Amino acid sequence: MFKKILVPIEVDYPETAAAVYQRAVTLAGCCGAEIKLVSVMPGFGMPLVASYISEDIRKNAKKRFTESLKQFIKDHCSQPVTYTLRTGKNWEEIVKAAEEWAADLIVVYHNRKREINEVFSQSCSQRVADHATCSVLRLRRIKIKAATS
């Protein structure tokens, strides 16, 4: 059924990302699919914003995102996965990554608690679902395991 499953990972929310990833692993196990993680770093495309962001800040941000993604893989991925780090608008980069990799499925989380954001613009998961050329599974109401200290 599915051979390539793309899983967007938001490194600032590792518990949610882990829950989404685990559901993708379950799906992948059913059909022998490969999983690829994608994390999207915010872009600095607006000229006004870009003029204030130095090359050092960009490099440090990319390094932080890469380290966070590698730590996520170390902490949560028991099987080998590939990953990519992209820069730009989250939903656009997710769709592009899926197309470039020829993904069969994108597994995303849709947080209904952020309804105010959707008044002004659609959610990332909705935009991915609207623009992707493959199937999109929008997960909701995921119970996140509490972090242990």
DSSP file (Angstrom, degrees, kcal/mol; ACC not computed):
  #  RESIDUE AA STRUCTURE BP1 BP2  ACC     N-H-->O    O-->H-N    N-H-->O    O-->H-N    TCO  KAPPA ALPHA  PHI   PSI    X-CA   Y-CA   Z-CA
    1    1 A M              0   0    0      0, 0.0     2,-0.4     0, 0.0    30,-0.0   0.000 360.0 360.0 360.0 -72.2    0.0    0.0    0.0
    2    2 A F        +     0   0    0     25,-0.2     3,-0.1     1,-0.1   101,-0.0  -0.899 360.0 169.2-107.4 136.5    2.4    2.7    1.2
    3    3 A K  S    S+     0   0    0     -2,-0.4    31,-3.0     1,-0.3     2,-0.4   0.637  71.6  37.8-113.9 -26.0    6.2    2.4    0.5
    4    4 A K  E     -a   34   0A   0     29,-0.2   100,-2.5    98,-0.1   101,-1.7  -0.961  64.2-174.3-134.9 115.9    7.4    5.9    1.4
    5    5 A I  E     -ab  35 105A   0     29,-3.2    31,-2.4    -2,-0.4     2,-0.5  -0.945   9.9-155.8-114.4 121.9    6.0    7.8    4.5
    6    6 A L  E     -ab  36 106A   0     99,-2.9   101,-2.4    -2,-0.5    31,-0.2  -0.831   8.2-168.2 -97.0 130.8    7.1   11.3    5.1
    7    7 A V  E     -a   37   0A   0     29,-2.8    31,-1.9    -2,-0.5     2,-0.2  -0.931  12.8-145.1-123.9 107.2    6.9   12.5    8.7
    8    8 A P  E     -a   38   0A   0      0, 0.0     2,-0.5     0, 0.0    31,-0.2  -0.527  17.4-158.1 -68.6 133.2    7.3   16.3    9.5
    9    9 A I        -     0   0    0     29,-3.3     2,-0.9    -2,-0.2    31,-0.4  -0.963  11.8-155.6-118.5 124.2    9.0   16.8   12.8
   10   10 A E    >   -     0   0    0     -2,-0.5     3,-2.4     3,-0.3     7,-0.3  -0.864  10.4-159.0 -97.6 104.2    8.7   20.0   14.8
   11   11 A V  T 3  S+     0   0    0     -2,-0.9    -1,-0.1     1,-0.3    28,-0.0   0.703  86.5  62.4 -62.4 -21.7   11.9   19.9   16.9
   12   12 A D  T 3  S+     0   0    0      1,-0.3    -1,-0.3     2,-0.1    -2,-0.0   0.577 107.4  45.4 -79.4  -8.1   10.5   22.4   19.4
   13   13 A Y    <>  +     0   0    0     -3,-2.4     4,-2.4     1,-0.1    -3,-0.3  -0.567  67.1 161.8-130.2  68.0    7.7   19.9   20.3
   14   14 A P  H  > S+     0   0    0      0, 0.0     4,-2.5     0, 0.0     5,-0.2   0.804  71.7  55.8 -64.3 -30.9    9.6   16.5   20.6
   15   15 A E  H  > S+     0   0    0      2,-0.2     4,-1.9     1,-0.2   130,-0.2   0.929 112.0  42.6 -67.7 -43.3    6.8   14.7   22.6
   16   16 A T  H  > S+     0   0    0      2,-0.2     4,-2.3     1,-0.2     5,-0.2   0.927 114.4  51.5 -66.0 -44.5    4.2   15.5   19.9
   17   17 A A  H  X S+     0   0    0     -4,-2.4     4,-2.8    -7,-0.3    -2,-0.2   0.895 108.8  51.7 -59.0 -41.0    6.7   14.6   17.2
   18   18 A A  H  X S+     0   0    0     -4,-2.5     4,-2.6     2,-0.2    -1,-0.2   0.898 108.6  50.4 -64.2 -40.8    7.5   11.3   18.9
   19   19 A A  H  X S+     0   0    0     -4,-1.9     4,-1.4     2,-0.2    -1,-0.2   0.905 113.2  45.6 -64.5 -41.2    3.8   10.4   19.1
   20   20 A V  H  X S+     0   0    0     -4,-2.3     4,-1.9     2,-0.2    -2,-0.2   0.932 112.6  51.3 -65.9 -45.5    3.3   11.2   15.4
   21   21 A Y  H  X S+     0   0    0     -4,-2.8     4,-2.4     1,-0.2    -2,-0.2   0.910 106.3  54.6 -58.5 -44.0    6.4    9.3   14.5
   22   22 A Q  H  X S+     0   0    0     -4,-2.6     4,-1.9     1,-0.2    -1,-0.2   0.866 107.7  49.6 -61.5 -36.1    5.3    6.2   16.5
   23   23 A R  H  X S+     0   0    0     -4,-1.4     4,-2.1     2,-0.2    -1,-0.2   0.874 109.9  51.3 -69.0 -36.2    2.0    6.1   14.5
   24   24 A A  H  X S+     0   0    0     -4,-1.9     4,-3.0     2,-0.2    -2,-0.2   0.886 107.2  53.8 -65.7 -38.0    3.9    6.4   11.3
   25   25 A V  H  X S+     0   0    0     -4,-2.4     4,-2.5     2,-0.2    -2,-0.2   0.910 107.1  51.5 -61.4 -42.4    6.1    3.4   12.4
   26   26 A T  H  X S+     0   0    0     -4,-1.9     4,-1.3     2,-0.2    -2,-0.2   0.931 112.7  45.1 -60.0 -46.4    2.9    1.4   13.0
   27   27 A L  H  X S+     0   0    0     -4,-2.1     4,-1.0     1,-0.2     3,-0.4   0.926 112.4  51.2 -62.3 -44.7    1.7    2.2    9.5
   28   28 A A  H  X>S+     0   0    0     -4,-3.0     5,-1.8     1,-0.2     4,-1.2   0.873 106.3  55.7 -61.8 -37.5    5.1    1.5    8.0
   29   29 A G  H  <5S+     0   0    0     -4,-2.5    -1,-0.2     1,-0.2    -2,-0.2   0.833 102.1  57.1 -64.4 -32.6    5.3   -1.9    9.7
   30   30 A C  H  <5S+     0   0    0     -4,-1.3    -1,-0.2    -3,-0.4    -2,-0.2   0.811 124.4  19.8 -68.4 -30.1    2.0   -3.0    8.2
   31   31 A C  H  <5S-     0   0    0     -4,-1.0    -2,-0.2    -3,-0.4    -1,-0.2   0.259 105.2-109.1-128.3  12.2    3.2   -2.4    4.6
   32   32 A G  T  <5 +     0   0    0     -4,-1.2    -3,-0.2     1,-0.2    -4,-0.1   0.845  59.9 168.0  65.4  34.2    7.0   -2.5    4.9
   33   33 A A      < -     0   0    0     -5,-1.8     2,-0.3    -6,-0.2   -29,-0.2  -0.413  34.4-123.8 -83.3 157.1    7.3    1.2    4.2
   34   34 A E  E     -a    4   0A   0    -31,-3.0   -29,-3.2    -2,-0.1     2,-0.4  -0.736  23.4-143.0 -94.0 145.5   10.3    3.4    4.5
   35   35 A I  E     -a    5   0A   0     45,-0.3    47,-1.4    -2,-0.3     2,-0.4  -0.930  15.1-174.6-115.5 136.8   10.1    6.5    6.8
   36   36 A K  E     -ac   6  82A   0    -31,-2.4   -29,-2.8    -2,-0.4     2,-0.3  -0.998  14.2-146.5-127.0 132.5   11.8    9.9    6.1
   37   37 A L  E     -ac   7  83A   0     45,-2.8    47,-1.6    -2,-0.4     2,-0.4  -0.718  12.5-168.5 -93.8 146.2   11.7   12.7    8.6
   38   38 A V  E     -ac   8  84A   0    -31,-1.9   -29,-3.3    -2,-0.3     2,-0.4  -1.000   4.7-172.8-134.2 135.1   11.6   16.3    7.6
   39   39 A S  E     - c   0  85A   0     45,-2.0    47,-2.6    -2,-0.4     2,-0.6  -0.990  13.1-148.7-125.4 137.8   12.1   19.4    9.7
   40   40 A V  E     - c   0  86A   0     -2,-0.4    47,-0.2   -31,-0.4    50,-0.1  -0.923   2.9-155.5-115.4 121.8   11.5   22.9    8.4
   41   41 A M  E     - c   0  87A   0     45,-3.6    47,-2.4    -2,-0.6    21,-0.0  -0.733  36.2 -98.9 -88.3 137.6   13.5   25.8    9.7
   42   42 A P        -     0   0    0      0, 0.0    47,-0.2     0, 0.0     2,-0.1  -0.269  40.4-128.4 -57.7 141.3   11.8   29.2    9.4
   43   43 A G        -     0   0    0     45,-0.4     3,-0.2    44,-0.1    47,-0.1  -0.467   6.2-145.7 -87.5 163.4   13.0   31.1    6.4
   44   44 A F        +     0   0    0     -2,-0.1     6,-0.2     1,-0.1     9,-0.1  -0.311  51.8 135.0-119.0  46.1   14.2   34.7    6.4
   45   45 A G        +     0   0    0      4,-0.1    -1,-0.1     5,-0.1     3,-0.0   0.756  37.8  93.5 -73.8 -27.9   12.8   35.5    3.0
   46   46 A M  S  > S-     0   0    0     -3,-0.2     4,-3.3     1,-0.2     3,-0.3  -0.529  76.0-136.0 -68.8 127.5   11.2   38.9    3.7
   47   47 A P  H  > S+     0   0    0      0, 0.0     4,-1.9     0, 0.0    -1,-0.2   0.852 102.7  53.7 -54.1 -38.7   13.9   41.5    2.8
   48   48 A L  H  4 S+     0   0    0      2,-0.2     4,-0.4     1,-0.2    -2,-0.0   0.930 116.2  38.1 -62.7 -45.0   13.2   43.5    5.9
   49   49 A V  H >> S+     0   0    0     -3,-0.3     3,-1.7     1,-0.2     4,-0.6   0.933 113.7  55.5 -70.1 -47.3   13.7   40.5    8.1
   50   50 A A  H >< S+     0   0    0     -4,-3.3     3,-0.9     1,-0.3    -2,-0.2   0.815  98.4  62.8 -58.1 -32.7   16.6   39.1    6.1
   51   51 A S  T 3< S+     0   0    0     -4,-1.9    -1,-0.3    -5,-0.3    -2,-0.2   0.740 105.5  46.3 -67.6 -20.9   18.5   42.4    6.4
   52   52 A Y  T <4 S+     0   0    0     -3,-1.7     2,-0.7    -4,-0.4    -1,-0.2   0.509  95.1  86.0 -96.7  -6.7   18.7   41.9   10.2
   53   53 A I    <<  -     0   0    0     -3,-0.9    -1,-0.1    -4,-0.6     2,-0.0  -0.851  68.8-151.2-102.7 112.8   19.7   38.2   10.2
   54   54 A S     >  -     0   0    0     -2,-0.7     4,-2.0     1,-0.1     5,-0.1  -0.294  27.0-111.1 -77.0 164.4   23.5   37.7    9.9
   55   55 A E  H  > S+     0   0    0      1,-0.2     4,-2.5     2,-0.2     5,-0.2   0.848 119.1  56.6 -63.1 -34.7   25.1   34.7    8.2
   56   56 A D  H  > S+     0   0    0      2,-0.2     4,-2.7     1,-0.2    -1,-0.2   0.909 105.8  49.6 -63.5 -42.1   26.3   33.6   11.7
   57   57 A I  H  > S+     0   0    0      2,-0.2     4,-2.4     1,-0.2    -2,-0.2   0.915 111.6  49.4 -63.3 -42.2   22.8   33.6   13.0
   58   58 A R  H  X S+     0   0    0     -4,-2.0     4,-2.4     2,-0.2    -2,-0.2   0.925 112.2  47.5 -62.1 -45.0   21.6   31.5   10.0
   59   59 A K  H  X S+     0   0    0     -4,-2.5     4,-2.5     1,-0.2    -2,-0.2   0.913 112.7  48.8 -63.7 -42.9   24.4   29.0   10.5
   60   60 A N  H  X S+     0   0    0     -4,-2.7     4,-2.5     2,-0.2    -1,-0.2   0.892 111.0  50.4 -64.4 -39.4   23.8   28.7   14.2
   61   61 A A  H  X S+     0   0    0     -4,-2.4     4,-2.5     2,-0.2    -2,-0.2   0.927 111.8  47.5 -63.9 -44.3   20.0   28.2   13.6
   62   62 A K  H  X S+     0   0    0     -4,-2.4     4,-2.6     1,-0.2    -2,-0.2   0.906 111.9  50.4 -63.5 -40.8   20.7   25.5   11.1
   63   63 A K  H  X S+     0   0    0     -4,-2.5     4,-2.7     2,-0.2    -2,-0.2   0.923 111.2  48.8 -62.7 -44.4   23.2   23.8   13.4
   64   64 A R  H  X S+     0   0    0     -4,-2.5     4,-2.5     2,-0.2    -2,-0.2   0.913 112.7  47.4 -61.9 -44.4   20.6   23.9   16.3
   65   65 A F  H  X S+     0   0    0     -4,-2.5     4,-2.5     2,-0.2    -1,-0.2   0.919 113.0  48.6 -63.3 -43.5   17.9   22.4   14.1
   66   66 A T  H  X S+     0   0    0     -4,-2.6     4,-2.5     2,-0.2    -2,-0.2   0.931 113.0  47.1 -63.5 -45.6   20.2   19.7   12.8
   67   67 A E  H  X S+     0   0    0     -4,-2.7     4,-2.4     1,-0.2    -1,-0.2   0.898 112.5  50.2 -62.2 -41.1   21.4   18.8   16.3
   68   68 A S  H  X S+     0   0    0     -4,-2.5     4,-2.3     2,-0.2    -1,-0.2   0.901 111.4  48.2 -64.3 -41.1   17.8   18.8   17.6
   69   69 A L  H  X S+     0   0    0     -4,-2.5     4,-2.2     2,-0.2    -2,-0.2   0.914 112.3  48.3 -67.0 -42.8   16.7   16.5   14.7
   70   70 A K  H  X S+     0   0    0     -4,-2.5     4,-2.4     2,-0.2    -2,-0.2   0.884 111.8  50.3 -64.1 -38.3   19.6   14.1   15.3
   71   71 A Q  H  X S+     0   0    0     -4,-2.4     4,-2.7     2,-0.2    -2,-0.2   0.895 108.3  52.9 -66.3 -39.7   18.8   14.1   19.0
   72   72 A F  H  X S+     0   0    0     -4,-2.3     4,-2.5     2,-0.2     5,-0.4   0.935 110.2  47.7 -59.0 -46.0   15.2   13.3   18.2
   73   73 A I  H  X S+     0   0    0     -4,-2.2     4,-2.2     1,-0.2    -2,-0.2   0.924 112.7  48.7 -62.1 -44.8   16.3   10.4   16.1
   74   74 A K  H  < S+     0   0    0     -4,-2.4    -1,-0.2     1,-0.2    -2,-0.2   0.903 118.2  40.5 -60.5 -42.5   18.6    9.1   18.8
   75   75 A D  H  < S+     0   0    0     -4,-2.7    -2,-0.2    -5,-0.1    -1,-0.2   0.787 131.5  18.4 -78.4 -29.1   15.9    9.4   21.5
   76   76 A H  H  < S+     0   0    0     -4,-2.5     2,-0.8    -5,-0.2    -3,-0.2   0.575  99.7  83.4-125.1 -12.3   12.8    8.1   19.6
   77   77 A C     <  +     0   0    0     -4,-2.2    -1,-0.1    -5,-0.4     4,-0.1  -0.846  37.7 173.6-107.9 108.3   13.8    6.1   16.4
   78   78 A S  S    S+     0   0    0     -2,-0.8    -1,-0.2     2,-0.1    -4,-0.0   0.655  70.9  52.8 -84.6 -16.1   14.6    2.5   17.1
   79   79 A Q  S    S-     0   0    0      1,-0.0     2,-0.1     0, 0.0     0, 0.0  -0.834 103.6 -84.8-115.9 157.6   14.9    1.7   13.4
   80   80 A P        +     0   0    0      0, 0.0     2,-0.3     0, 0.0   -45,-0.3  -0.355  51.5 175.5 -63.2 135.7   17.0    3.5   10.8
   81   81 A V        -     0   0    0     -4,-0.1     2,-0.3   -47,-0.1   -45,-0.2  -0.964  23.5-135.3-134.8 154.3   15.4    6.6    9.2
   82   82 A T  E     -c   36   0A   0    -47,-1.4   -45,-2.8    -2,-0.3     2,-0.3  -0.700  25.4-168.8-100.8 163.2   16.6    9.2    6.8
   83   83 A Y  E     -c   37   0A   0     -2,-0.3     2,-0.3   -47,-0.2   -45,-0.2  -0.974  13.8-159.8-148.5 161.8   16.0   12.9    7.4
   84   84 A T  E     -c   38   0A   0    -47,-1.6   -45,-2.0    -2,-0.3     2,-0.5  -0.994   9.9-148.5-141.6 145.4   16.1   16.2    5.7
   85   85 A L  E     -c   39   0A   0     -2,-0.3     2,-0.3   -47,-0.2   -45,-0.2  -0.969  23.7-179.4-113.7 127.5   16.3   19.7    7.0
   86   86 A R  E     -c   40   0A   0    -47,-2.6   -45,-3.6    -2,-0.5     2,-0.4  -0.821  18.6-139.6-124.7 163.1   14.7   22.4    4.9
   87   87 A T  E     +c   41   0A   0     -2,-0.3     2,-0.3   -47,-0.2   -44,-0.1  -0.986  57.7  47.8-126.6 133.2   14.3   26.2    5.2
   88   88 A G  S    S-     0   0    0    -47,-2.4   -45,-0.4    -2,-0.4     2,-0.3  -0.969  96.4  -5.3 144.2-157.2   11.1   28.2    4.3
   89   89 A K     >  -     0   0    0     -2,-0.3     4,-2.5   -47,-0.2     5,-0.3  -0.594  66.4-131.1 -72.5 130.4    7.4   28.0    4.8
   90   90 A N  H  > S+     0   0    0     -2,-0.3     4,-2.1     1,-0.2     5,-0.2   0.901 101.2  42.8 -53.8 -52.4    6.6   24.8    6.7
   91   91 A W  H  > S+     0   0    0      1,-0.2     4,-2.2     2,-0.2    -1,-0.2   0.886 114.4  50.7 -67.4 -37.4    3.8   23.5    4.6
   92   92 A E  H  > S+     0   0    0      1,-0.2     4,-2.5     2,-0.2    -1,-0.2   0.920 112.3  46.5 -64.6 -43.1    5.5   24.4    1.2
   93   93 A E  H  X S+     0   0    0     -4,-2.5     4,-2.5     2,-0.2    -1,-0.2   0.844 110.6  52.7 -70.2 -33.5    8.7   22.7    2.2
   94   94 A I  H  X S+     0   0    0     -4,-2.1     4,-2.3    -5,-0.3    -1,-0.2   0.938 111.7  46.1 -64.5 -46.6    6.8   19.6    3.4
   95   95 A V  H  X S+     0   0    0     -4,-2.2     4,-2.3     2,-0.2    -2,-0.2   0.919 113.9  48.6 -62.7 -44.4    5.0   19.3    0.1
   96   96 A K  H  X S+     0   0    0     -4,-2.5     4,-2.9     1,-0.2     5,-0.2   0.918 110.7  50.7 -62.0 -43.4    8.2   19.9   -1.9
   97   97 A A  H  X S+     0   0    0     -4,-2.5     4,-2.0     1,-0.2    -1,-0.2   0.906 110.5  49.8 -61.2 -41.6   10.0   17.2    0.2
   98   98 A A  H  X>S+     0   0    0     -4,-2.3     5,-2.6     2,-0.2     4,-0.9   0.914 113.2  45.9 -63.6 -43.1    7.2   14.7   -0.4
   99   99 A E  H ><5S+     0   0    0     -4,-2.3     3,-0.5     3,-0.2    -2,-0.2   0.932 112.9  49.0 -65.9 -45.9    7.3   15.4   -4.1
  100  100 A E  H 3<5S+     0   0    0     -4,-2.9    -1,-0.2     1,-0.2    -2,-0.2   0.850 117.9  40.4 -63.6 -34.6   11.1   15.2   -4.4
  101  101 A W  H 3<5S-     0   0    0     -4,-2.0    -1,-0.2    -5,-0.2    -2,-0.2   0.546 108.3-125.4 -89.4  -9.0   11.2   11.9   -2.5
  102  102 A A  T <<5 -     0   0    0     -4,-0.9    -3,-0.2    -3,-0.5    -4,-0.1   0.921  39.4-169.5  61.4  47.3    8.0   10.6   -4.2
  103  103 A A      < -     0   0    0     -5,-2.6   -98,-0.2    -6,-0.2    -1,-0.1  -0.344  23.9-156.9 -66.3 146.6    6.3    9.9   -0.9
  104  104 A D  S    S+     0   0    0   -100,-2.5    31,-1.5     1,-0.3     2,-0.3   0.693  78.3  18.4 -90.4 -25.7    3.1    7.9   -0.9
  105  105 A L  E     -bd   5 135A   0   -101,-1.7   -99,-2.9    29,-0.2     2,-0.5  -0.999  57.5-155.8-150.6 141.5    1.9    9.3    2.4
  106  106 A I  E     -bd   6 136A   0     29,-1.8    31,-3.1    -2,-0.3     2,-0.6  -0.990  14.1-157.0-116.4 128.3    2.5   12.3    4.7
  107  107 A V  E     + d   0 137A   0   -101,-2.4     2,-0.3    -2,-0.5    31,-0.2  -0.927  23.6 167.4-108.3 114.8    1.6   11.9    8.4
  108  108 A V  E     - d   0 138A   0     29,-2.6    31,-3.4    -2,-0.6     2,-0.4  -0.859  32.3-123.6-126.2 159.2    1.0   15.2   10.1
  109  109 A Y  E     - d   0 139A   0     -2,-0.3     2,-0.6    29,-0.2    16,-0.2  -0.858  16.9-157.5-101.9 136.5   -0.4   16.3   13.4
  110  110 A H        -     0   0    0     29,-3.1     2,-0.9    -2,-0.4    31,-0.4  -0.954   5.1-156.5-116.8 114.5   -3.3   18.8   13.5
  111  111 A N    >   -     0   0    0     -2,-0.6     3,-1.3     1,-0.2    29,-0.1  -0.792   8.0-171.9 -94.1 105.6   -3.7   20.7   16.7
  112  112 A R  G >  S+     0   0    0     -2,-0.9     3,-0.6     1,-0.2    -1,-0.2   0.601  76.4  77.5 -71.8 -10.5   -7.3   21.9   17.1
  113  113 A K  G 3  S+     0   0    0      1,-0.2     3,-0.3     2,-0.1    -1,-0.2   0.622  82.3  66.9 -75.0 -11.1   -6.3   24.0   20.1
  114  114 A R  G X>  +     0   0    0     -3,-1.3     3,-1.1     1,-0.2     4,-0.9  -0.211  58.6 138.8-101.9  42.6   -4.8   26.6   17.9
  115  115 A E  H <>  +     0   0    0     -3,-0.6     4,-0.9     1,-0.3     3,-0.3   0.787  62.3  65.6 -61.1 -29.8   -8.1   27.8   16.4
  116  116 A I  H >> S+     0   0    0     -3,-0.3     4,-0.9     1,-0.2     3,-0.7   0.884  98.3  55.2 -61.1 -36.8   -7.2   31.4   16.5
  117  117 A N  H <> S+     0   0    0     -3,-1.1     4,-2.4     1,-0.2     3,-0.4   0.871 103.6  54.9 -61.7 -35.8   -4.4   30.8   14.0
  118  118 A E  H 3< S+     0   0    0     -4,-0.9    -1,-0.2    -3,-0.3    -2,-0.2   0.676  96.0  65.7 -75.7 -16.0   -6.9   29.3   11.6
  119  119 A V  H << S+     0   0    0     -4,-0.9    -1,-0.2    -3,-0.7    -2,-0.2   0.892 114.3  31.2 -67.0 -38.5   -9.0   32.4   11.7
  120  120 A F  H  < S-     0   0    0     -4,-0.9     2,-0.3    -3,-0.4    -2,-0.2   0.800 137.8  -4.6 -91.9 -32.4   -6.2   34.3   10.0
  121  121 A S  S  < S-     0   0    0     -4,-2.4    -1,-0.3    -5,-0.2     0, 0.0  -0.985  81.3 -89.9-156.6 157.2   -4.7   31.5    7.9
  122  122 A Q        -     0   0    0     -2,-0.3    -3,-0.1     1,-0.1     2,-0.0  -0.265  50.3 -99.7 -66.6 156.7   -5.1   27.8    7.4
  123  123 A S     >  -     0   0    0      1,-0.1     4,-2.3    -5,-0.1     5,-0.2  -0.299  29.9-111.1 -70.7 161.7   -3.1   25.4    9.6
  124  124 A C  H  > S+     0   0    0      1,-0.2     4,-2.7     2,-0.2     5,-0.2   0.928 118.9  51.6 -58.3 -46.9    0.0   23.8    8.3
  125  125 A S  H  > S+     0   0    0    -16,-0.2     4,-2.4     1,-0.2    -1,-0.2   0.875 109.3  50.3 -62.6 -36.4   -1.7   20.4    8.2
  126  126 A Q  H  > S+     0   0    0      2,-0.2     4,-2.4     1,-0.2    -1,-0.2   0.919 111.4  47.8 -67.0 -42.6   -4.6   21.8    6.2
  127  127 A R  H  X S+     0   0    0     -4,-2.3     4,-2.0     2,-0.2     5,-0.2   0.901 111.4  50.5 -65.1 -40.0   -2.3   23.4    3.7
  128  128 A V  H  X S+     0   0    0     -4,-2.7     4,-2.5     1,-0.2    -2,-0.2   0.948 111.8  48.1 -60.5 -47.4   -0.3   20.2    3.3
  129  129 A A  H  < S+     0   0    0     -4,-2.4    -2,-0.2     1,-0.2    -1,-0.2   0.876 113.6  47.8 -60.9 -38.0   -3.5   18.3    2.8
  130  130 A D  H  < S+     0   0    0     -4,-2.4    -1,-0.2     1,-0.2    -2,-0.2   0.818 123.1  30.5 -72.5 -31.2   -4.7   20.8    0.2
  131  131 A H  H  < S+     0   0    0     -4,-2.0    -2,-0.2    -5,-0.2    -3,-0.2   0.607  89.9 107.0-108.9 -14.1   -1.4   21.0   -1.8
  132  132 A A     <  -     0   0    0     -4,-2.5     4,-0.1    -5,-0.2   -37,-0.1  -0.336  56.5-149.4 -69.0 148.1    0.2   17.5   -1.5
  133  133 A T  S    S+     0   0    0    -38,-0.2     2,-0.2     2,-0.1    -1,-0.1   0.380  81.4  54.7 -95.9   2.1    0.2   15.2   -4.5
  134  134 A C  S    S-     0   0    0      1,-0.1   -29,-0.2   -39,-0.0   -30,-0.1  -0.694 103.6 -69.3-122.5 179.0    0.1   12.2   -2.3
  135  135 A S  E     -d  105   0A   0    -31,-1.5   -29,-1.8    -2,-0.2     2,-0.4  -0.360  44.4-154.9 -68.5 150.1   -2.2   11.0    0.5
  136  136 A V  E     -d  106   0A   0    -31,-0.2     2,-0.6    -4,-0.1   -29,-0.2  -0.995   6.2-158.4-131.3 127.8   -2.1   12.9    3.8
  137  137 A L  E     -d  107   0A   0    -31,-3.1   -29,-2.6    -2,-0.4     2,-0.7  -0.929   9.3-161.0-105.9 114.5   -3.0   11.5    7.2
  138  138 A R  E     -d  108   0A   0     -2,-0.6     2,-0.3   -31,-0.2   -29,-0.2  -0.857  10.4-154.7 -98.8 109.8   -3.9   14.3    9.7
  139  139 A L  E     -d  109   0A   0    -31,-3.4   -29,-3.1    -2,-0.7     2,-0.3  -0.609  14.9-178.4 -85.8 142.7   -3.7   12.9   13.2
  140  140 A R        +     0   0    0     -2,-0.3   -29,-0.1   -31,-0.2   -31,-0.0  -0.918  54.0  22.4-135.3 162.1   -5.7   14.5   16.0
  141  141 A R  S    S+     0   0    0    -31,-0.4     2,-0.4    -2,-0.3    -1,-0.2   0.867  70.4 174.9  50.8  47.6   -6.2   14.0   19.7
  142  142 A I        -     0   0    0     -3,-0.1     2,-0.6     1,-0.0    -1,-0.2  -0.708  29.8-131.0 -83.0 130.5   -2.9   12.3   20.3
  143  143 A K        -     0   0    0     -2,-0.4     2,-0.4  -124,-0.1    -1,-0.0  -0.734  22.0-147.3 -82.6 121.7   -2.2   11.7   24.0
  144  144 A I        -     0   0    0     -2,-0.6     2,-0.2     1,-0.0  -128,-0.1  -0.757  14.5-121.3 -92.9 131.2    1.3   12.9   24.7
  145  145 A K        -     0   0    0     -2,-0.4     2,-0.1  -130,-0.2  -126,-0.1  -0.523  33.4-112.7 -69.3 135.0    3.3   11.0   27.3
  146  146 A A        -     0   0    0     -2,-0.2     2,-0.2     1,-0.1    -1,-0.1  -0.430  33.6-106.8 -68.2 140.8    4.4   13.3   30.2
  147  147 A A        -     0   0    0     -2,-0.1     2,-0.3     1,-0.1    -1,-0.1  -0.487  33.2-135.4 -69.2 136.8    8.1   13.9   30.4
  148  148 A T              0   0    0     -2,-0.2    -1,-0.1     1,-0.1    -3,-0.0  -0.742 360.0 360.0 -95.5 142.9    9.7   12.1   33.3
  149  149 A S              0   0    0     -2,-0.3    -1,-0.1     0, 0.0    -2,-0.0   0.409 360.0 360.0-117.7 360.0   12.2   13.9   35.5
